[in-house]
């Protein structure tokens, strides 16, 4: 298999803990806590844990406070 972990028939790459931390700019301890609290969805493949980038993005969207909605004038 390619160096990147991919699912057959999908273009989306699964991220490792290290890659997810880098993408979210958080420490591994925070990622672990969010995973245990059910904040971030994850995929378990054997003993490995992987994350979909779209799930991380959706989690960030849910955590966003305020809004970028343009105000009606």
ChimeraX commands (.cxc) that place a marker at each C-alpha (Angstrom):
marker #1 position 0.00,0.00,0.00 radius 0.5
marker #1 position 1.00,3.60,-0.54 radius 0.5
marker #1 position 2.73,5.53,2.26 radius 0.5
marker #1 position -0.61,7.30,2.79 radius 0.5
marker #1 position -3.39,5.31,4.41 radius 0.5
marker #1 position -6.33,5.30,2.00 radius 0.5
marker #1 position -9.60,3.47,1.72 radius 0.5
marker #1 position -10.31,1.69,-1.58 radius 0.5
marker #1 position -12.61,3.72,-3.81 radius 0.5
marker #1 position -12.13,6.92,-1.78 radius 0.5
marker #1 position -9.84,9.87,-2.34 radius 0.5
marker #1 position -9.85,10.87,1.30 radius 0.5
marker #1 position -6.75,10.08,3.29 radius 0.5
marker #1 position -7.02,8.91,6.89 radius 0.5
marker #1 position -4.89,10.87,9.33 radius 0.5
marker #1 position -2.77,9.38,12.12 radius 0.5
marker #1 position -2.73,10.87,15.63 radius 0.5
marker #1 position 0.37,12.90,14.77 radius 0.5
marker #1 position -1.13,14.20,11.52 radius 0.5
marker #1 position -4.44,15.05,13.21 radius 0.5
marker #1 position -2.60,16.94,15.97 radius 0.5
marker #1 position -0.59,18.83,13.37 radius 0.5
marker #1 position -3.73,19.64,11.37 radius 0.5
marker #1 position -5.65,20.83,14.45 radius 0.5
marker #1 position -2.55,22.45,16.01 radius 0.5
marker #1 position -3.13,20.72,19.33 radius 0.5
marker #1 position -1.10,18.39,21.51 radius 0.5
marker #1 position -1.57,14.64,21.51 radius 0.5
marker #1 position -2.93,14.77,25.07 radius 0.5
marker #1 position -5.77,17.09,23.94 radius 0.5
marker #1 position -6.58,14.89,20.94 radius 0.5
marker #1 position -6.72,11.85,23.24 radius 0.5
marker #1 position -9.01,13.67,25.70 radius 0.5
marker #1 position -11.36,14.75,22.91 radius 0.5
marker #1 position -11.41,11.21,21.56 radius 0.5
marker #1 position -12.25,9.74,24.99 radius 0.5
marker #1 position -14.95,12.40,25.55 radius 0.5
marker #1 position -16.52,11.60,22.17 radius 0.5
marker #1 position -15.80,15.09,20.80 radius 0.5
marker #1 position -13.87,13.81,17.78 radius 0.5
marker #1 position -15.00,10.80,15.74 radius 0.5
marker #1 position -12.30,8.27,14.97 radius 0.5
marker #1 position -11.77,4.98,13.21 radius 0.5
marker #1 position -10.09,2.03,14.88 radius 0.5
marker #1 position -8.23,-0.31,12.53 radius 0.5
marker #1 position -6.81,-3.06,14.70 radius 0.5
marker #1 position -4.77,-1.20,17.31 radius 0.5
marker #1 position -4.38,1.88,15.11 radius 0.5
marker #1 position -6.54,4.98,15.37 radius 0.5
marker #1 position -7.26,7.12,12.32 radius 0.5
marker #1 position -9.27,10.28,11.64 radius 0.5
marker #1 position -11.10,11.58,8.58 radius 0.5
marker #1 position -10.18,15.16,7.78 radius 0.5
marker #1 position -13.83,15.95,7.06 radius 0.5
marker #1 position -14.76,14.73,10.58 radius 0.5
marker #1 position -12.11,17.00,12.09 radius 0.5
marker #1 position -13.43,19.93,10.03 radius 0.5
marker #1 position -17.01,19.18,11.14 radius 0.5
marker #1 position -15.88,19.08,14.77 radius 0.5
marker #1 position -14.18,22.45,14.39 radius 0.5
marker #1 position -17.36,23.86,12.85 radius 0.5
marker #1 position -19.38,22.63,15.85 radius 0.5
marker #1 position -16.86,24.19,18.24 radius 0.5
marker #1 position -16.86,27.57,16.50 radius 0.5
marker #1 position -18.27,30.32,18.68 radius 0.5
marker #1 position -19.87,33.35,17.09 radius 0.5
marker #1 position -20.43,33.32,13.43 radius 0.5
marker #1 position -19.24,34.57,10.16 radius 0.5
marker #1 position -22.78,35.09,8.95 radius 0.5
marker #1 position -23.02,38.43,7.19 radius 0.5
marker #1 position -25.38,40.73,8.99 radius 0.5
marker #1 position -28.44,41.94,7.12 radius 0.5
marker #1 position -28.43,45.69,6.69 radius 0.5
marker link #1:1,2 radius 0.2
marker link #1:2,3 radius 0.2
marker link #1:3,4 radius 0.2
marker link #1:4,5 radius 0.2
marker link #1:5,6 radius 0.2
marker link #1:6,7 radius 0.2
marker link #1:7,8 radius 0.2
marker link #1:8,9 radius 0.2
marker link #1:9,10 radius 0.2
marker link #1:10,11 radius 0.2
marker link #1:11,12 radius 0.2
marker link #1:12,13 radius 0.2
marker link #1:13,14 radius 0.2
marker link #1:14,15 radius 0.2
marker link #1:15,16 radius 0.2
marker link #1:16,17 radius 0.2
marker link #1:17,18 radius 0.2
marker link #1:18,19 radius 0.2
marker link #1:19,20 radius 0.2
marker link #1:20,21 radius 0.2
marker link #1:21,22 radius 0.2
marker link #1:22,23 radius 0.2
marker link #1:23,24 radius 0.2
marker link #1:24,25 radius 0.2
marker link #1:25,26 radius 0.2
marker link #1:26,27 radius 0.2
marker link #1:27,28 radius 0.2
marker link #1:28,29 radius 0.2
marker link #1:29,30 radius 0.2
marker link #1:30,31 radius 0.2
marker link #1:31,32 radius 0.2
marker link #1:32,33 radius 0.2
marker link #1:33,34 radius 0.2
marker link #1:34,35 radius 0.2
marker link #1:35,36 radius 0.2
marker link #1:36,37 radius 0.2
marker link #1:37,38 radius 0.2
marker link #1:38,39 radius 0.2
marker link #1:39,40 radius 0.2
marker link #1:40,41 radius 0.2
marker link #1:41,42 radius 0.2
marker link #1:42,43 radius 0.2
marker link #1:43,44 radius 0.2
marker link #1:44,45 radius 0.2
marker link #1:45,46 radius 0.2
marker link #1:46,47 radius 0.2
marker link #1:47,48 radius 0.2
marker link #1:48,49 radius 0.2
marker link #1:49,50 radius 0.2
marker link #1:50,51 radius 0.2
marker link #1:51,52 radius 0.2
marker link #1:52,53 radius 0.2
marker link #1:53,54 radius 0.2
marker link #1:54,55 radius 0.2
marker link #1:55,56 radius 0.2
marker link #1:56,57 radius 0.2
marker link #1:57,58 radius 0.2
marker link #1:58,59 radius 0.2
marker link #1:59,60 radius 0.2
marker link #1:60,61 radius 0.2
marker link #1:61,62 radius 0.2
marker link #1:62,63 radius 0.2
marker link #1:63,64 radius 0.2
marker link #1:64,65 radius 0.2
marker link #1:65,66 radius 0.2
marker link #1:66,67 radius 0.2
marker link #1:67,68 radius 0.2
marker link #1:68,69 radius 0.2
marker link #1:69,70 radius 0.2
marker link #1:70,71 radius 0.2
marker link #1:71,72 radius 0.2
marker link #1:72,73 radius 0.2
view
